[in-house]
Amino acid sequence: MLHVMEFDYPSASFGANQLATGAKYHYRFKVQGSGSLSLQYEDSSGHTRTAEGPKVNLGDEGSLVVNVAPKGAVTWAPNLTNPR
Protein backbone atom coordinates (compact mmCIF):
# COMPACT_ATOMS: atom_id res chain seq x y z
CA MET A 1 0.00 0.00 0.00
CA LEU A 2 1.17 3.50 -0.83
CA HIS A 3 0.44 6.41 1.48
CA VAL A 4 0.60 10.16 0.89
CA MET A 5 1.25 9.79 -2.83
CA GLU A 6 2.19 12.97 -4.74
CA PHE A 7 2.77 13.13 -8.49
CA ASP A 8 4.54 16.26 -9.73
CA TYR A 9 4.60 17.49 -13.30
CA PRO A 10 5.56 20.88 -14.78
CA SER A 11 3.41 23.62 -13.25
CA ALA A 12 1.23 21.41 -11.01
CA SER A 13 0.79 18.25 -8.95
CA PHE A 14 -1.88 15.88 -7.68
CA GLY A 15 -2.03 13.10 -5.17
CA ALA A 16 -3.94 10.67 -3.00
CA ASN A 17 -3.87 9.79 0.69
CA GLN A 18 -3.51 6.09 -0.02
CA LEU A 19 -3.51 3.57 -2.84
CA ALA A 20 -4.03 -0.12 -2.14
CA THR A 21 -1.65 -2.74 -3.49
CA GLY A 22 -2.75 -3.71 -7.00
CA ALA A 23 -5.09 -0.70 -7.30
CA LYS A 24 -5.16 1.72 -10.22
CA TYR A 25 -5.41 5.48 -9.98
CA HIS A 26 -6.58 7.34 -13.09
CA TYR A 27 -6.01 11.06 -13.43
CA ARG A 28 -6.14 13.38 -16.44
CA PHE A 29 -3.69 16.26 -16.52
CA LYS A 30 -2.50 18.77 -19.06
CA VAL A 31 1.20 19.39 -19.57
CA GLN A 32 1.60 23.18 -19.40
CA GLY A 33 5.35 23.43 -19.26
CA SER A 34 8.52 21.45 -19.81
CA GLY A 35 10.35 19.47 -17.16
CA SER A 36 10.64 16.15 -15.40
CA LEU A 37 7.93 14.11 -13.75
CA SER A 38 8.35 12.73 -10.25
CA LEU A 39 6.47 10.52 -7.83
CA GLN A 40 6.87 10.73 -4.07
CA TYR A 41 5.13 8.36 -1.70
CA GLU A 42 5.38 6.68 1.66
CA ASP A 43 5.69 2.90 1.46
CA SER A 44 4.01 0.40 3.80
CA SER A 45 7.06 0.57 6.12
CA GLY A 46 6.68 4.34 6.50
CA HIS A 47 9.72 5.24 4.36
CA THR A 48 9.41 8.19 1.98
CA ARG A 49 10.49 7.29 -1.54
CA THR A 50 10.98 9.51 -4.57
CA ALA A 51 11.16 8.34 -8.17
CA GLU A 52 12.25 10.62 -10.99
CA GLY A 53 10.37 10.13 -14.22
CA PRO A 54 10.82 11.11 -17.83
CA LYS A 55 10.91 14.66 -19.14
CA VAL A 56 7.78 16.06 -20.77
CA ASN A 57 7.39 19.09 -22.99
CA LEU A 58 4.71 21.74 -23.32
CA GLY A 59 1.90 20.32 -25.46
CA ASP A 60 2.69 16.63 -24.91
CA GLU A 61 -0.41 14.48 -24.88
CA GLY A 62 -1.23 10.79 -24.69
CA SER A 63 -0.94 8.34 -21.84
CA LEU A 64 1.49 7.55 -19.08
CA VAL A 65 1.49 4.42 -16.94
CA VAL A 66 3.48 4.50 -13.72
CA ASN A 67 3.89 1.16 -11.96
CA VAL A 68 5.13 0.77 -8.40
CA ALA A 69 6.24 -2.82 -7.77
CA PRO A 70 5.67 -4.45 -4.36
CA LYS A 71 9.33 -3.86 -3.38
CA GLY A 72 9.19 -0.20 -4.47
CA ALA A 73 10.75 -0.23 -7.96
CA VAL A 74 9.03 2.38 -10.12
CA THR A 75 8.70 2.04 -13.90
CA TRP A 76 7.45 4.71 -16.26
CA ALA A 77 5.75 3.86 -19.57
CA PRO A 78 4.99 7.07 -21.46
CA ASN A 79 3.12 6.99 -24.75
CA LEU A 80 3.23 10.69 -25.62
CA THR A 81 3.16 12.72 -28.78
CA ASN A 82 3.42 16.42 -29.37
CA PRO A 83 1.24 17.86 -32.12
CA ARG A 84 3.11 21.19 -32.06
N, C-alpha and C positions, 0 to 999 in steps of 0.2 A: 504494500500500500504506500502511495505517495501522499505526503502532507504538505501543505502550504506551497503549492506548485505555482511558479510564476514564469511565464513565457514572455521574453522581451524581443521586440523587433523594432526597426527604426521608427522613431517618433511615438511609440506607444507600448503597452503591455497588457496582458490579461492573465488570469489565474483561477485557481480553484482551491478550496480548503483541503480537500482530499480526493483521491482517485484510487479506487479499489484495484487490486491486482487483476489484470486481464480486462479491465474496463477500457472503454474508448471515450475520448472527450473531443467533440467536434466544435470548432469555432471558426467563424469566417472573419478574416481581417484584410485590410487593404494596405499594401506596402506604399507608404507615403514618403519614403526617403531611401537612402542607400546605407548599408551597414550590415553587421553580422547579427544573426539570431542567437539567442541563448535561452537555456532552460535551467532554472534553479528550483530545487525541491528538497524536502526533508524526507529521508528514507525511513523505513520501519524501525530502524535502530536509533532514530533521532539525529542522524548526521546530515548536515547540509551539504548538498552536492550541486555543482554547477557544470553544465555541459555547453561548450561553445558549438554553435551550428554553422551552417554555410552563410555566405554573404548573399544578400538580396539587393536588388536595385530598384529605384523608383519605377513604378509601372509594371513590375513583375506580377504575373497572375498564374493561377493553376492550383496545384495541390502540394501539400507537404505532409508527410507522415513522419512522426517522431515516435520511436519505440524505446521504452525503458525496460530493459531485461530484468528479470528477478534479482540478479546480483548487481544491478545498477549501471550496466553498460548502456549508453545511449547511442542510437543510430538515427541518422537523418536521411530521409528519402524524398528529396524535392523533385517535383515534376513541374517546372516553371518555364514560362515563356514571357517574352517582353515584346508586345506589339508596337512599341515605339520605334 
